[in-house]
Amino acid sequence: MMKSSTQETKGLILGYLKRFPEAKDTPEGIADWWIDKNMQEVAIAIRELLRENIICEMNLGSTKVYGLKTVGNS
């Protein structure tokens, strides 16, 4: 069975975070620099990963960034 585009995008994001667990970026940065996918696919994958409690949203000034959920950031 072929993986959905969202599943593939989530896998790419998680693969990047496995290699760089401290990485944090905006959806645009994730799309452009981490995985080379379009923004719509990345936004859907981010929503799912947030809902699954795997990543978290953090404020960097007025910008929201996303990264791996760890004990220290909830």
CHARMM-style PDB file with segment names, atoms N, HN, CA, C and O in Angstrom:
ATOM      1  N   MET     1       0.839  -1.187   0.000  1.00  0.00      PROA
ATOM      2  CA  MET     1       0.000   0.000   0.000  1.00  0.00      PROA
ATOM      3  C   MET     1       0.884   1.250   0.000  1.00  0.00      PROA
ATOM      4  O   MET     1       1.860   1.336   0.745  1.00  0.00      PROA
ATOM      5  N   MET     2       0.528   2.205  -0.839  1.00  0.00      PROA
ATOM      6  HN  MET     2      -0.265   2.135  -1.445  1.00  0.00      PROA
ATOM      7  CA  MET     2       1.321   3.416  -0.945  1.00  0.00      PROA
ATOM      8  C   MET     2       1.021   4.355   0.229  1.00  0.00      PROA
ATOM      9  O   MET     2      -0.133   4.524   0.625  1.00  0.00      PROA
ATOM     10  N   LYS     3       2.071   4.955   0.774  1.00  0.00      PROA
ATOM     11  HN  LYS     3       3.008   4.817   0.453  1.00  0.00      PROA
ATOM     12  CA  LYS     3       1.895   5.900   1.871  1.00  0.00      PROA
ATOM     13  C   LYS     3       1.250   7.174   1.349  1.00  0.00      PROA
ATOM     14  O   LYS     3       1.529   7.611   0.233  1.00  0.00      PROA
ATOM     15  N   SER     4       0.382   7.767   2.168  1.00  0.00      PROA
ATOM     16  HN  SER     4       0.155   7.412   3.075  1.00  0.00      PROA
ATOM     17  CA  SER     4      -0.220   9.038   1.770  1.00  0.00      PROA
ATOM     18  C   SER     4       0.853  10.123   1.771  1.00  0.00      PROA
ATOM     19  O   SER     4       1.910   9.980   2.384  1.00  0.00      PROA
ATOM     20  N   SER     5       0.557  11.187   1.082  1.00  0.00      PROA
ATOM     21  HN  SER     5      -0.302  11.304   0.584  1.00  0.00      PROA
ATOM     22  CA  SER     5       1.485  12.314   1.026  1.00  0.00      PROA
ATOM     23  C   SER     5       1.742  12.869   2.427  1.00  0.00      PROA
ATOM     24  O   SER     5       2.871  13.231   2.759  1.00  0.00      PROA
ATOM     25  N   THR     6       0.686  12.934   3.247  1.00  0.00      PROA
ATOM     26  HN  THR     6      -0.231  12.640   2.977  1.00  0.00      PROA
ATOM     27  CA  THR     6       0.850  13.436   4.612  1.00  0.00      PROA
ATOM     28  C   THR     6       1.746  12.518   5.423  1.00  0.00      PROA
ATOM     29  O   THR     6       2.617  12.990   6.153  1.00  0.00      PROA
ATOM     30  N   GLN     7       1.544  11.220   5.306  1.00  0.00      PROA
ATOM     31  HN  GLN     7       0.836  10.837   4.712  1.00  0.00      PROA
ATOM     32  CA  GLN     7       2.380  10.260   6.041  1.00  0.00      PROA
ATOM     33  C   GLN     7       3.831  10.389   5.611  1.00  0.00      PROA
ATOM     34  O   GLN     7       4.734  10.345   6.446  1.00  0.00      PROA
ATOM     35  N   GLU     8       4.056  10.547   4.322  1.00  0.00      PROA
ATOM     36  HN  GLU     8       3.322  10.583   3.644  1.00  0.00      PROA
ATOM     37  CA  GLU     8       5.417  10.710   3.816  1.00  0.00      PROA
ATOM     38  C   GLU     8       6.048  11.992   4.369  1.00  0.00      PROA
ATOM     39  O   GLU     8       7.202  11.994   4.796  1.00  0.00      PROA
ATOM     40  N   THR     9       5.277  13.075   4.353  1.00  0.00      PROA
ATOM     41  HN  THR     9       4.339  13.074   4.006  1.00  0.00      PROA
ATOM     42  CA  THR     9       5.784  14.357   4.852  1.00  0.00      PROA
ATOM     43  C   THR     9       6.095  14.264   6.343  1.00  0.00      PROA
ATOM     44  O   THR     9       7.132  14.754   6.790  1.00  0.00      PROA
ATOM     45  N   LYS    10       5.205  13.638   7.117  1.00  0.00      PROA
ATOM     46  HN  LYS    10       4.363  13.240   6.754  1.00  0.00      PROA
ATOM     47  CA  LYS    10       5.465  13.456   8.550  1.00  0.00      PROA
ATOM     48  C   LYS    10       6.742  12.645   8.753  1.00  0.00      PROA
ATOM     49  O   LYS    10       7.552  12.972   9.620  1.00  0.00      PROA
ATOM     50  N   GLY    11       6.926  11.595   7.961  1.00  0.00      PROA
ATOM     51  HN  GLY    11       6.268  11.330   7.257  1.00  0.00      PROA
ATOM     52  CA  GLY    11       8.130  10.777   8.068  1.00  0.00      PROA
ATOM     53  C   GLY    11       9.396  11.568   7.766  1.00  0.00      PROA
ATOM     54  O   GLY    11      10.419  11.386   8.425  1.00  0.00      PROA
ATOM     55  N   LEU    12       9.326  12.447   6.770  1.00  0.00      PROA
ATOM     56  HN  LEU    12       8.494  12.595   6.235  1.00  0.00      PROA
ATOM     57  CA  LEU    12      10.485  13.273   6.432  1.00  0.00      PROA
ATOM     58  C   LEU    12      10.807  14.252   7.557  1.00  0.00      PROA
ATOM     59  O   LEU    12      11.972  14.452   7.898  1.00  0.00      PROA
ATOM     60  N   ILE    13       9.764  14.863   8.134  1.00  0.00      PROA
ATOM     61  HN  ILE    13       8.817  14.700   7.857  1.00  0.00      PROA
ATOM     62  CA  ILE    13       9.975  15.789   9.251  1.00  0.00      PROA
ATOM     63  C   ILE    13      10.591  15.050  10.433  1.00  0.00      PROA
ATOM     64  O   ILE    13      11.551  15.527  11.038  1.00  0.00      PROA
ATOM     65  N   LEU    14      10.038  13.891  10.759  1.00  0.00      PROA
ATOM     66  HN  LEU    14       9.257  13.503  10.268  1.00  0.00      PROA
ATOM     67  CA  LEU    14      10.557  13.122  11.900  1.00  0.00      PROA
ATOM     68  C   LEU    14      11.968  12.613  11.636  1.00  0.00      PROA
ATOM     69  O   LEU    14      12.783  12.542  12.556  1.00  0.00      PROA
ATOM     70  N   GLY    15      12.260  12.262  10.398  1.00  0.00      PROA
ATOM     71  HN  GLY    15      11.598  12.320   9.651  1.00  0.00      PROA
ATOM     72  CA  GLY    15      13.616  11.849  10.043  1.00  0.00      PROA
ATOM     73  C   GLY    15      14.611  12.977  10.257  1.00  0.00      PROA
ATOM     74  O   GLY    15      15.715  12.761  10.756  1.00  0.00      PROA
ATOM     75  N   TYR    16      14.211  14.177   9.875  1.00  0.00      PROA
ATOM     76  HN  TYR    16      13.314  14.353   9.470  1.00  0.00      PROA
ATOM     77  CA  TYR    16      15.084  15.339  10.076  1.00  0.00      PROA
ATOM     78  C   TYR    16      15.299  15.574  11.568  1.00  0.00      PROA
ATOM     79  O   TYR    16      16.422  15.814  12.010  1.00  0.00      PROA
ATOM     80  N   LEU    17      14.213  15.503  12.341  1.00  0.00      PROA
ATOM     81  HN  LEU    17      13.300  15.308  11.982  1.00  0.00      PROA
ATOM     82  CA  LEU    17      14.317  15.733  13.782  1.00  0.00      PROA
ATOM     83  C   LEU    17      15.101  14.633  14.489  1.00  0.00      PROA
ATOM     84  O   LEU    17      15.691  14.872  15.542  1.00  0.00      PROA
ATOM     85  N   LYS    18      15.109  13.448  13.925  1.00  0.00      PROA
ATOM     86  HN  LYS    18      14.629  13.255  13.069  1.00  0.00      PROA
ATOM     87  CA  LYS    18      15.928  12.369  14.502  1.00  0.00      PROA
ATOM     88  C   LYS    18      17.410  12.695  14.321  1.00  0.00      PROA
ATOM     89  O   LYS    18      18.222  12.449  15.214  1.00  0.00      PROA
ATOM     90  N   ARG    19      17.754  13.251  13.154  1.00  0.00      PROA
ATOM     91  HN  ARG    19      17.095  13.451  12.430  1.00  0.00      PROA
ATOM     92  CA  ARG    19      19.148  13.621  12.889  1.00  0.00      PROA
ATOM     93  C   ARG    19      19.548  14.900  13.627  1.00  0.00      PROA
ATOM     94  O   ARG    19      20.698  15.056  14.036  1.00  0.00      PROA
ATOM     95  N   PHE    20      18.588  15.812  13.793  1.00  0.00      PROA
ATOM     96  HN  PHE    20      17.653  15.685  13.461  1.00  0.00      PROA
ATOM     97  CA  PHE    20      18.858  17.116  14.414  1.00  0.00      PROA
ATOM     98  C   PHE    20      17.798  17.392  15.485  1.00  0.00      PROA
ATOM     99  O   PHE    20      16.910  18.217  15.270  1.00  0.00      PROA
ATOM    100  N   PRO    21      17.880  16.709  16.639  1.00  0.00      PROA
ATOM    101  CA  PRO    21      16.807  16.802  17.632  1.00  0.00      PROA
ATOM    102  C   PRO    21      16.590  18.193  18.224  1.00  0.00      PROA
ATOM    103  O   PRO    21      15.521  18.464  18.771  1.00  0.00      PROA
ATOM    104  N   GLU    22      17.565  19.062  18.125  1.00  0.00      PROA
ATOM    105  HN  GLU    22      18.433  18.842  17.680  1.00  0.00      PROA
ATOM    106  CA  GLU    22      17.410  20.423  18.656  1.00  0.00      PROA
ATOM    107  C   GLU    22      16.809  21.390  17.627  1.00  0.00      PROA
ATOM    108  O   GLU    22      16.554  22.551  17.946  1.00  0.00      PROA
ATOM    109  N   ALA    23      16.587  20.923  16.408  1.00  0.00      PROA
ATOM    110  HN  ALA    23      16.795  19.980  16.148  1.00  0.00      PROA
ATOM    111  CA  ALA    23      16.110  21.796  15.333  1.00  0.00      PROA
ATOM    112  C   ALA    23      14.720  22.350  15.634  1.00  0.00      PROA
ATOM    113  O   ALA    23      13.853  21.659  16.169  1.00  0.00      PROA
ATOM    114  N   LYS    24      14.540  23.615  15.273  1.00  0.00      PROA
ATOM    115  HN  LYS    24      15.244  24.176  14.838  1.00  0.00      PROA
ATOM    116  CA  LYS    24      13.247  24.286  15.384  1.00  0.00      PROA
ATOM    117  C   LYS    24      13.133  25.219  14.194  1.00  0.00      PROA
ATOM    118  O   LYS    24      14.109  25.860  13.806  1.00  0.00      PROA
ATOM    119  N   ASP    25      11.946  25.296  13.615  1.00  0.00      PROA
ATOM    120  HN  ASP    25      11.153  24.775  13.930  1.00  0.00      PROA
ATOM    121  CA  ASP    25      11.786  26.177  12.466  1.00  0.00      PROA
ATOM    122  C   ASP    25      10.311  26.486  12.251  1.00  0.00      PROA
ATOM    123  O   ASP    25       9.426  25.864  12.840  1.00  0.00      PROA
ATOM    124  N   THR    26      10.080  27.467  11.387  1.00  0.00      PROA
ATOM    125  HN  THR    26      10.799  27.972  10.909  1.00  0.00      PROA
ATOM    126  CA  THR    26       8.727  27.826  10.968  1.00  0.00      PROA
ATOM    127  C   THR    26       8.253  26.802   9.934  1.00  0.00      PROA
ATOM    128  O   THR    26       9.065  26.058   9.384  1.00  0.00      PROA
ATOM    129  N   PRO    27       6.953  26.760   9.669  1.00  0.00      PROA
ATOM    130  CA  PRO    27       6.489  25.861   8.603  1.00  0.00      PROA
ATOM    131  C   PRO    27       7.180  26.139   7.268  1.00  0.00      PROA
ATOM    132  O   PRO    27       7.501  25.215   6.521  1.00  0.00      PROA
ATOM    133  N   GLU    28       7.404  27.421   6.979  1.00  0.00      PROA
ATOM    134  HN  GLU    28       7.144  28.172   7.586  1.00  0.00      PROA
ATOM    135  CA  GLU    28       8.090  27.775   5.730  1.00  0.00      PROA
ATOM    136  C   GLU    28       9.516  27.239   5.713  1.00  0.00      PROA
ATOM    137  O   GLU    28       9.978  26.706   4.704  1.00  0.00      PROA
ATOM    138  N   GLY    29      10.210  27.385   6.842  1.00  0.00      PROA
ATOM    139  HN  GLY    29       9.835  27.817   7.662  1.00  0.00      PROA
ATOM    140  CA  GLY    29      11.577  26.869   6.934  1.00  0.00      PROA
ATOM    141  C   GLY    29      11.628  25.358   6.816  1.00  0.00      PROA
ATOM    142  O   GLY    29      12.519  24.806   6.169  1.00  0.00      PROA
ATOM    143  N   ILE    30      10.668  24.691   7.443  1.00  0.00      PROA
ATOM    144  HN  ILE    30       9.945  25.140   7.969  1.00  0.00      PROA
ATOM    145  CA  ILE    30      10.610  23.225   7.351  1.00  0.00      PROA
ATOM    146  C   ILE    30      10.389  22.813   5.907  1.00  0.00      PROA
ATOM    147  O   ILE    30      11.049  21.904   5.404  1.00  0.00      PROA
ATOM    148  N   ALA    31       9.453  23.490   5.240  1.00  0.00      PROA
ATOM    149  HN  ALA    31       8.917  24.228   5.650  1.00  0.00      PROA
ATOM    150  CA  ALA    31       9.151  23.162   3.838  1.00  0.00      PROA
ATOM    151  C   ALA    31      10.341  23.420   2.926  1.00  0.00      PROA
ATOM    152  O   ALA    31      10.649  22.607   2.055  1.00  0.00      PROA
ATOM    153  N   ASP    32      11.012  24.555   3.125  1.00  0.00      PROA
ATOM    154  HN  ASP    32      10.762  25.216   3.832  1.00  0.00      PROA
ATOM    155  CA  ASP    32      12.100  24.949   2.217  1.00  0.00      PROA
ATOM    156  C   ASP    32      13.440  24.299   2.530  1.00  0.00      PROA
ATOM    157  O   ASP    32      14.158  23.878   1.624  1.00  0.00      PROA
ATOM    158  N   TRP    33      13.779  24.217   3.826  1.00  0.00      PROA
ATOM    159  HN  TRP    33      13.195  24.559   4.563  1.00  0.00      PROA
ATOM    160  CA  TRP    33      15.129  23.814   4.201  1.00  0.00      PROA
ATOM    161  C   TRP    33      15.242  22.383   4.686  1.00  0.00      PROA
ATOM    162  O   TRP    33      16.253  21.725   4.440  1.00  0.00      PROA
ATOM    163  N   TRP    34      14.223  21.892   5.369  1.00  0.00      PROA
ATOM    164  HN  TRP    34      13.402  22.426   5.569  1.00  0.00      PROA
ATOM    165  CA  TRP    34      14.320  20.546   5.939  1.00  0.00      PROA
ATOM    166  C   TRP    34      13.980  19.470   4.924  1.00  0.00      PROA
ATOM    167  O   TRP    34      14.721  18.500   4.767  1.00  0.00      PROA
ATOM    168  N   ILE    35      12.838  19.643   4.221  1.00  0.00      PROA
ATOM    169  HN  ILE    35      12.236  20.432   4.348  1.00  0.00      PROA
ATOM    170  CA  ILE    35      12.314  18.493   3.471  1.00  0.00      PROA
ATOM    171  C   ILE    35      11.918  18.788   2.033  1.00  0.00      PROA
ATOM    172  O   ILE    35      11.542  17.860   1.317  1.00  0.00      PROA
ATOM    173  N   ASP    36      11.985  20.029   1.578  1.00  0.00      PROA
ATOM    174  HN  ASP    36      12.291  20.783   2.160  1.00  0.00      PROA
ATOM    175  CA  ASP    36      11.665  20.372   0.192  1.00  0.00      PROA
ATOM    176  C   ASP    36      10.287  19.864  -0.220  1.00  0.00      PROA
ATOM    177  O   ASP    36      10.144  19.159  -1.219  1.00  0.00      PROA
ATOM    178  N   LYS    37       9.284  20.230   0.558  1.00  0.00      PROA
ATOM    179  HN  LYS    37       9.400  20.803   1.370  1.00  0.00      PROA
ATOM    180  CA  LYS    37       7.884  19.901   0.242  1.00  0.00      PROA
ATOM    181  C   LYS    37       7.087  21.196   0.213  1.00  0.00      PROA
ATOM    182  O   LYS    37       7.551  22.227   0.700  1.00  0.00      PROA
ATOM    183  N   ASN    38       5.880  21.143  -0.361  1.00  0.00      PROA
ATOM    184  HN  ASN    38       5.504  20.306  -0.756  1.00  0.00      PROA
ATOM    185  CA  ASN    38       5.088  22.374  -0.419  1.00  0.00      PROA
ATOM    186  C   ASN    38       4.463  22.685   0.934  1.00  0.00      PROA
ATOM    187  O   ASN    38       4.275  21.802   1.771  1.00  0.00      PROA
ATOM    188  N   MET    39       4.146  23.961   1.126  1.00  0.00      PROA
ATOM    189  HN  MET    39       4.298  24.678   0.447  1.00  0.00      PROA
ATOM    190  CA  MET    39       3.662  24.455   2.416  1.00  0.00      PROA
ATOM    191  C   MET    39       2.382  23.775   2.868  1.00  0.00      PROA
ATOM    192  O   MET    39       2.213  23.515   4.059  1.00  0.00      PROA
ATOM    193  N   GLN    40       1.482  23.484   1.948  1.00  0.00      PROA
ATOM    194  HN  GLN    40       1.619  23.696   0.980  1.00  0.00      PROA
ATOM    195  CA  GLN    40       0.212  22.862   2.330  1.00  0.00      PROA
ATOM    196  C   GLN    40       0.462  21.485   2.948  1.00  0.00      PROA
ATOM    197  O   GLN    40      -0.123  21.157   3.980  1.00  0.00      PROA
ATOM    198  N   GLU    41       1.317  20.684   2.333  1.00  0.00      PROA
ATOM    199  HN  GLU    41       1.793  20.950   1.494  1.00  0.00      PROA
ATOM    200  CA  GLU    41       1.641  19.356   2.876  1.00  0.00      PROA
ATOM    201  C   GLU    41       2.292  19.476   4.250  1.00  0.00      PROA
ATOM    202  O   GLU    41       1.971  18.716   5.164  1.00  0.00      PROA
ATOM    203  N   VAL    42       3.212  20.440   4.394  1.00  0.00      PROA
ATOM    204  HN  VAL    42       3.473  21.057   3.652  1.00  0.00      PROA
ATOM    205  CA  VAL    42       3.912  20.626   5.662  1.00  0.00      PROA
ATOM    206  C   VAL    42       2.937  21.083   6.748  1.00  0.00      PROA
ATOM    207  O   VAL    42       3.006  20.600   7.878  1.00  0.00      PROA
ATOM    208  N   ALA    43       2.031  22.008   6.419  1.00  0.00      PROA
ATOM    209  HN  ALA    43       1.976  22.400   5.501  1.00  0.00      PROA
ATOM    210  CA  ALA    43       1.064  22.501   7.412  1.00  0.00      PROA
ATOM    211  C   ALA    43       0.178  21.368   7.923  1.00  0.00      PROA
ATOM    212  O   ALA    43      -0.091  21.286   9.122  1.00  0.00      PROA
ATOM    213  N   ILE    44      -0.276  20.499   7.032  1.00  0.00      PROA
ATOM    214  HN  ILE    44      -0.058  20.565   6.059  1.00  0.00      PROA
ATOM    215  CA  ILE    44      -1.111  19.362   7.439  1.00  0.00      PROA
ATOM    216  C   ILE    44      -0.304  18.414   8.321  1.00  0.00      PROA
ATOM    217  O   ILE    44      -0.797  17.952   9.351  1.00  0.00      PROA
ATOM    218  N   ALA    45       0.925  18.126   7.926  1.00  0.00      PROA
ATOM    219  HN  ALA    45       1.325  18.501   7.090  1.00  0.00      PROA
ATOM    220  CA  ALA    45       1.777  17.214   8.706  1.00  0.00      PROA
ATOM    221  C   ALA    45       2.062  17.799  10.091  1.00  0.00      PROA
ATOM    222  O   ALA    45       2.051  17.070  11.083  1.00  0.00      PROA
ATOM    223  N   ILE    46       2.315  19.103  10.165  1.00  0.00      PROA
ATOM    224  HN  ILE    46       2.325  19.695   9.359  1.00  0.00      PROA
ATOM    225  CA  ILE    46       2.571  19.747  11.459  1.00  0.00      PROA
ATOM    226  C   ILE    46       1.342  19.619  12.356  1.00  0.00      PROA
ATOM    227  O   ILE    46       1.465  19.285  13.535  1.00  0.00      PROA
ATOM    228  N   ARG    47       0.163  19.882  11.805  1.00  0.00      PROA
ATOM    229  HN  ARG    47       0.062  20.153  10.848  1.00  0.00      PROA
ATOM    230  CA  ARG    47      -1.069  19.751  12.614  1.00  0.00      PROA
ATOM    231  C   ARG    47      -1.209  18.336  13.173  1.00  0.00      PROA
ATOM    232  O   ARG    47      -1.539  18.157  14.345  1.00  0.00      PROA
ATOM    233  N   GLU    48      -0.959  17.345  12.341  1.00  0.00      PROA
ATOM    234  HN  GLU    48      -0.691  17.490  11.388  1.00  0.00      PROA
ATOM    235  CA  GLU    48      -1.072  15.955  12.807  1.00  0.00      PROA
ATOM    236  C   GLU    48      -0.024  15.628  13.864  1.00  0.00      PROA
ATOM    237  O   GLU    48      -0.340  14.984  14.865  1.00  0.00      PROA
ATOM    238  N   LEU    49       1.211  16.059  13.658  1.00  0.00      PROA
ATOM    239  HN  LEU    49       1.468  16.582  12.845  1.00  0.00      PROA
ATOM    240  CA  LEU    49       2.274  15.793  14.637  1.00  0.00      PROA
ATOM    241  C   LEU    49       2.007  16.512  15.960  1.00  0.00      PROA
ATOM    242  O   LEU    49       2.347  15.993  17.024  1.00  0.00      PROA
ATOM    243  N   LEU    50       1.406  17.694  15.904  1.00  0.00      PROA
ATOM    244  HN  LEU    50       1.130  18.115  15.041  1.00  0.00      PROA
ATOM    245  CA  LEU    50       1.014  18.394  17.130  1.00  0.00      PROA
ATOM    246  C   LEU    50      -0.082  17.605  17.845  1.00  0.00      PROA
ATOM    247  O   LEU    50      -0.014  17.408  19.058  1.00  0.00      PROA
ATOM    248  N   ARG    51      -1.083  17.157  17.101  1.00  0.00      PROA
ATOM    249  HN  ARG    51      -1.138  17.318  16.116  1.00  0.00      PROA
ATOM    250  CA  ARG    51      -2.195  16.400  17.673  1.00  0.00      PROA
ATOM    251  C   ARG    51      -1.707  15.083  18.289  1.00  0.00      PROA
ATOM    252  O   ARG    51      -2.242  14.621  19.297  1.00  0.00      PROA
ATOM    253  N   GLU    52      -0.687  14.491  17.667  1.00  0.00      PROA
ATOM    254  HN  GLU    52      -0.253  14.867  16.848  1.00  0.00      PROA
ATOM    255  CA  GLU    52      -0.123  13.234  18.177  1.00  0.00      PROA
ATOM    256  C   GLU    52       0.865  13.471  19.321  1.00  0.00      PROA
ATOM    257  O   GLU    52       1.413  12.525  19.887  1.00  0.00      PROA
ATOM    258  N   ASN    53       1.084  14.747  19.653  1.00  0.00      PROA
ATOM    259  HN  ASN    53       0.638  15.515  19.194  1.00  0.00      PROA
ATOM    260  CA  ASN    53       1.949  15.119  20.780  1.00  0.00      PROA
ATOM    261  C   ASN    53       3.418  14.726  20.562  1.00  0.00      PROA
ATOM    262  O   ASN    53       4.129  14.403  21.514  1.00  0.00      PROA
ATOM    263  N   ILE    54       3.861  14.758  19.303  1.00  0.00      PROA
ATOM    264  HN  ILE    54       3.284  15.021  18.530  1.00  0.00      PROA
ATOM    265  CA  ILE    54       5.240  14.404  18.954  1.00  0.00      PROA
ATOM    266  C   ILE    54       6.104  15.659  18.853  1.00  0.00      PROA
ATOM    267  O   ILE    54       7.267  15.666  19.257  1.00  0.00      PROA
ATOM    268  N   ILE    55       5.512  16.720  18.306  1.00  0.00      PROA
ATOM    269  HN  ILE    55       4.567  16.715  17.977  1.00  0.00      PROA
ATOM    270  CA  ILE    55       6.215  17.991  18.226  1.00  0.00      PROA
ATOM    271  C   ILE    55       5.455  19.015  19.061  1.00  0.00      PROA
ATOM    272  O   ILE    55       4.328  18.771  19.494  1.00  0.00      PROA
ATOM    273  N   CYS    56       6.084  20.157  19.280  1.00  0.00      PROA
ATOM    274  HN  CYS    56       6.999  20.355  18.929  1.00  0.00      PROA
ATOM    275  CA  CYS    56       5.403  21.226  20.012  1.00  0.00      PROA
ATOM    276  C   CYS    56       5.626  22.544  19.284  1.00  0.00      PROA
ATOM    277  O   CYS    56       6.554  22.707  18.492  1.00  0.00      PROA
ATOM    278  N   GLU    57       4.728  23.475  19.592  1.00  0.00      PROA
ATOM    279  HN  GLU    57       3.974  23.343  20.236  1.00  0.00      PROA
ATOM    280  CA  GLU    57       4.798  24.817  19.033  1.00  0.00      PROA
ATOM    281  C   GLU    57       5.415  25.729  20.082  1.00  0.00      PROA
ATOM    282  O   GLU    57       5.025  25.697  21.249  1.00  0.00      PROA
ATOM    283  N   MET    58       6.374  26.538  19.666  1.00  0.00      PROA
ATOM    284  HN  MET    58       6.691  26.564  18.718  1.00  0.00      PROA
ATOM    285  CA  MET    58       7.037  27.468  20.568  1.00  0.00      PROA
ATOM    286  C   MET    58       7.002  28.858  19.947  1.00  0.00      PROA
ATOM    287  O   MET    58       6.983  29.002  18.725  1.00  0.00      PROA
ATOM    288  N   ASN    59       6.993  29.873  20.795  1.00  0.00      PROA
ATOM    289  HN  ASN    59       7.008  29.755  21.788  1.00  0.00      PROA
ATOM    290  CA  ASN    59       7.043  31.247  20.310  1.00  0.00      PROA
ATOM    291  C   ASN    59       8.474  31.737  20.350  1.00  0.00      PROA
ATOM    292  O   ASN    59       9.153  31.644  21.373  1.00  0.00      PROA
ATOM    293  N   LEU    60       8.919  32.256  19.230  1.00  0.00      PROA
ATOM    294  HN  LEU    60       8.368  32.332  18.399  1.00  0.00      PROA
ATOM    295  CA  LEU    60      10.234  32.875  19.123  1.00  0.00      PROA
ATOM    296  C   LEU    60       9.958  34.329  18.765  1.00  0.00      PROA
ATOM    297  O   LEU    60       9.897  34.690  17.590  1.00  0.00      PROA
ATOM    298  N   GLY    61       9.792  35.161  19.795  1.00  0.00      PROA
ATOM    299  HN  GLY    61       9.842  34.867  20.750  1.00  0.00      PROA
ATOM    300  CA  GLY    61       9.287  36.505  19.556  1.00  0.00      PROA
ATOM    301  C   GLY    61       7.844  36.383  19.111  1.00  0.00      PROA
ATOM    302  O   GLY    61       7.038  35.751  19.794  1.00  0.00      PROA
ATOM    303  N   SER    62       7.507  36.975  17.979  1.00  0.00      PROA
ATOM    304  HN  SER    62       8.163  37.488  17.424  1.00  0.00      PROA
ATOM    305  CA  SER    62       6.141  36.874  17.462  1.00  0.00      PROA
ATOM    306  C   SER    62       6.001  35.748  16.431  1.00  0.00      PROA
ATOM    307  O   SER    62       4.953  35.611  15.800  1.00  0.00      PROA
ATOM    308  N   THR    63       7.043  34.954  16.264  1.00  0.00      PROA
ATOM    309  HN  THR    63       7.894  35.066  16.777  1.00  0.00      PROA
ATOM    310  CA  THR    63       7.051  33.873  15.278  1.00  0.00      PROA
ATOM    311  C   THR    63       6.843  32.527  15.961  1.00  0.00      PROA
ATOM    312  O   THR    63       7.453  32.245  16.992  1.00  0.00      PROA
ATOM    313  N   LYS    64       5.986  31.707  15.386  1.00  0.00      PROA
ATOM    314  HN  LYS    64       5.490  31.936  14.549  1.00  0.00      PROA
ATOM    315  CA  LYS    64       5.782  30.352  15.901  1.00  0.00      PROA
ATOM    316  C   LYS    64       6.741  29.398  15.185  1.00  0.00      PROA
ATOM    317  O   LYS    64       6.822  29.376  13.957  1.00  0.00      PROA
ATOM    318  N   VAL    65       7.457  28.619  15.980  1.00  0.00      PROA
ATOM    319  HN  VAL    65       7.390  28.636  16.978  1.00  0.00      PROA
ATOM    320  CA  VAL    65       8.355  27.601  15.431  1.00  0.00      PROA
ATOM    321  C   VAL    65       7.968  26.252  16.001  1.00  0.00      PROA
ATOM    322  O   VAL    65       7.294  26.163  17.028  1.00  0.00      PROA
ATOM    323  N   TYR    66       8.400  25.210  15.324  1.00  0.00      PROA
ATOM    324  HN  TYR    66       8.947  25.282  14.490  1.00  0.00      PROA
ATOM    325  CA  TYR    66       8.028  23.853  15.691  1.00  0.00      PROA
ATOM    326  C   TYR    66       9.275  23.003  15.850  1.00  0.00      PROA
ATOM    327  O   TYR    66      10.244  23.145  15.104  1.00  0.00      PROA
ATOM    328  N   GLY    67       9.234  22.126  16.826  1.00  0.00      PROA
ATOM    329  HN  GLY    67       8.447  22.010  17.433  1.00  0.00      PROA
ATOM    330  CA  GLY    67      10.358  21.233  17.083  1.00  0.00      PROA
ATOM    331  C   GLY    67       9.900  20.027  17.857  1.00  0.00      PROA
ATOM    332  O   GLY    67       8.735  19.912  18.237  1.00  0.00      PROA
ATOM    333  N   LEU    68      10.826  19.137  18.085  1.00  0.00      PROA
ATOM    334  HN  LEU    68      11.773  19.231  17.776  1.00  0.00      PROA
ATOM    335  CA  LEU    68      10.561  17.898  18.785  1.00  0.00      PROA
ATOM    336  C   LEU    68      10.095  18.186  20.213  1.00  0.00      PROA
ATOM    337  O   LEU    68      10.671  19.025  20.905  1.00  0.00      PROA
ATOM    338  N   LYS    69       9.073  17.502  20.634  1.00  0.00      PROA
ATOM    339  HN  LYS    69       8.605  16.821  20.072  1.00  0.00      PROA
ATOM    340  CA  LYS    69       8.591  17.658  22.007  1.00  0.00      PROA
ATOM    341  C   LYS    69       9.548  16.920  22.930  1.00  0.00      PROA
ATOM    342  O   LYS    69       9.846  15.745  22.715  1.00  0.00      PROA
ATOM    343  N   THR    70      10.024  17.607  23.950  1.00  0.00      PROA
ATOM    344  HN  THR    70       9.781  18.561  24.125  1.00  0.00      PROA
ATOM    345  CA  THR    70      10.899  16.997  24.924  1.00  0.00      PROA
ATOM    346  C   THR    70      10.333  17.241  26.315  1.00  0.00      PROA
ATOM    347  O   THR    70       9.327  17.935  26.465  1.00  0.00      PROA
ATOM    348  N   VAL    71      10.959  16.684  27.314  1.00  0.00      PROA
ATOM    349  HN  VAL    71      11.776  16.120  27.192  1.00  0.00      PROA
ATOM    350  CA  VAL    71      10.480  16.839  28.690  1.00  0.00      PROA
ATOM    351  C   VAL    71      10.392  18.309  29.074  1.00  0.00      PROA
ATOM    352  O   VAL    71       9.466  18.701  29.784  1.00  0.00      PROA
ATOM    353  N   GLY    72      11.330  19.127  28.624  1.00  0.00      PROA
ATOM    354  HN  GLY    72      12.082  18.809  28.047  1.00  0.00      PROA
ATOM    355  CA  GLY    72      11.392  20.522  29.031  1.00  0.00      PROA
ATOM    356  C   GLY    72      10.438  21.463  28.299  1.00  0.00      PROA
ATOM    357  O   GLY    72      10.221  22.583  28.759  1.00  0.00      PROA
ATOM    358  N   ASN    73       9.870  21.044  27.184  1.00  0.00      PROA
ATOM    359  HN  ASN    73      10.047  20.133  26.810  1.00  0.00      PROA
ATOM    360  CA  ASN    73       8.967  21.950  26.449  1.00  0.00      PROA
ATOM    361  C   ASN    73       7.636  21.273  26.182  1.00  0.00      PROA
ATOM    362  O   ASN    73       7.563  20.312  25.416  1.00  0.00      PROA
ATOM    363  N   SER    74       6.598  21.767  26.807  1.00  0.00      PROA
ATOM    364  HN  SER    74       6.657  22.547  27.429  1.00  0.00      PROA
ATOM    365  CA  SER    74       5.293  21.130  26.622  1.00  0.00      PROA
ATOM    366  C   SER    74       4.254  22.028  26.082  1.00  0.00      PROA
ATOM    367  OT1 SER    74       3.115  21.605  25.884  1.00  0.00      PROA
TER     368      SER     74
END
